[in-house]
Amino acid sequence: MNTTRKIAIGLGIAGGAALAAWLLTGTRKKKTKEFIAKGAQTIKNTLNKEDKAPTDPSDIHYV
């Protein structure tokens, strides 16, 4: 891996850490936690709906 790529990856990781630190400080902390929890709940509900979907044997196609 060349030096330019290593520097670019390092800056990307540092930028992500700085953004996370900014989002989780002060009054933004509560809003950020609520936003992440809401998104996680949406994903969880979507996955549960797919698991509980009834499977109809007529929908299965054999080759």
C-alpha positions in Angstrom: 0.0 0.0 0.0 1.5 3.3 -1.0 2.0 6.3 1.3 -0.8 8.4 -0.3 -3.4 5.7 0.2 -2.3 5.3 3.9 -2.6 9.0 4.5 -6.0 9.1 2.8 -7.3 6.3 5.0 -5.8 7.9 8.1 -7.5 11.2 7.3 -10.8 9.4 6.7 -10.7 7.6 10.0 -9.6 10.8 11.9 -12.5 12.7 10.2 -15.0 10.0 11.2 -13.7 10.1 14.8 -14.0 13.9 14.9 -17.5 13.8 13.6 -18.6 11.2 16.1 -17.0 13.2 19.0 -18.8 16.4 17.8 -22.2 14.6 17.5 -21.9 13.0 20.9 -21.1 16.2 22.9 -23.4 18.8 24.3 -27.0 19.1 23.4 -26.5 17.1 20.2 -25.8 13.9 22.2 -29.5 13.3 23.0 -30.7 14.1 19.5 -28.0 11.8 18.0 -28.9 8.9 20.3 -32.6 9.3 19.4 -31.9 9.4 15.7 -29.7 6.2 15.9 -32.2 4.4 18.1 -35.0 5.2 15.7 -33.0 3.9 12.7 -32.1 0.8 14.5 -35.7 0.1 15.5 -36.8 0.6 11.9 -34.3 -1.9 10.7 -35.3 -4.4 13.4 -38.9 -4.1 12.5 -38.2 -4.6 8.8 -36.2 -7.8 9.5 -38.9 -9.1 11.8 -41.5 -8.6 9.1 -39.5 -10.6 6.6 -38.9 -13.4 9.1 -42.7 -13.7 9.9 -43.9 -13.5 6.3 -45.9 -16.7 5.5 -44.3 -18.8 2.9 -46.7 -20.3 0.4 -45.6 -23.6 -1.1 -47.1 -22.6 -4.4 -44.5 -19.8 -4.7 -41.6 -22.3 -4.7 -40.4 -23.1 -8.2 -38.3 -26.2 -8.7 -35.8 -26.5 -11.5 
